[in-house]
Amino acid sequence: NLTSADNEKMWQAQGRMLTAQSLKINALLQALREQGFDTTAIEQQEQEISRSLRQQGELVGRRLQLRQQQRQLSQQIV
């Protein structure tokens, strides 16, 4: 789960997994289009989900940065 990533390595791994899944979904949508299916609604939903996940990823990255800054400041105080 992206939001539970508590270090950069986990965060990056989740990002790679989500990117791979998005590419797979896009390939499946392309295959459906080639078979004559109207995938417009599904594509719009996929874009909305991708946008939301991208924002979530950015927020998790920012949280990890702030946590690192907090640790550094705590060490300076001690």
C-alpha positions in Angstrom: 0.0 0.0 0.0 1.4 3.3 -1.1 0.3 5.3 1.9 1.9 2.9 4.4 5.3 3.3 2.9 7.6 4.3 5.7 10.9 4.6 3.8 12.0 5.7 0.4 12.8 2.2 -0.8 9.2 1.0 0.0 7.8 4.2 -1.6 9.8 3.6 -4.8 8.9 -0.1 -5.0 5.2 0.8 -4.6 5.5 3.5 -7.3 7.2 1.0 -9.7 4.4 -1.6 -9.1 1.7 0.9 -9.7 3.3 2.1 -12.9 3.6 -1.5 -14.1 -0.1 -2.1 -13.3 -1.1 1.1 -15.1 0.9 0.1 -18.2 -0.9 -3.3 -18.1 -4.3 -1.7 -17.8 -3.5 0.6 -20.8 -2.4 -2.4 -22.9 -5.6 -4.2 -22.0 -7.7 -1.2 -22.9 -5.9 -0.9 -26.2 -6.7 -4.6 -26.9 -10.3 -4.0 -26.1 -10.4 -0.9 -28.4 -8.9 -3.0 -31.2 -11.8 -5.5 -30.8 -14.3 -2.6 -31.2 -15.2 -1.9 -27.6 -15.8 1.6 -26.4 -13.4 2.1 -23.6 -13.9 5.8 -23.1 -15.6 5.6 -19.7 -13.0 3.1 -18.4 -10.2 5.2 -19.7 -11.5 8.3 -17.9 -11.8 6.4 -14.7 -8.2 5.0 -15.1 -6.9 8.5 -15.7 -8.7 9.8 -12.6 -7.3 6.9 -10.5 -3.8 7.5 -11.9 -4.0 11.2 -11.1 -5.1 10.4 -7.5 -2.3 7.8 -7.0 0.2 10.3 -8.4 -0.9 12.9 -5.9 -0.9 10.3 -3.1 2.7 9.3 -4.1 3.8 13.0 -4.0 2.3 13.4 -0.6 3.9 10.2 0.7 7.3 11.4 -0.7 6.8 14.8 1.1 5.9 13.0 4.3 9.1 10.9 4.1 11.2 14.1 3.5 9.6 15.8 6.5 10.2 12.8 8.7 13.9 12.8 7.7 14.1 16.5 8.4 12.5 15.9 11.8 15.1 13.2 12.6 17.9 15.5 11.6 16.6 18.4 13.7 16.1 16.0 16.7 19.7 14.9 16.4 20.9 18.5 16.3 19.0 19.3 19.4 20.3 16.4 21.4 
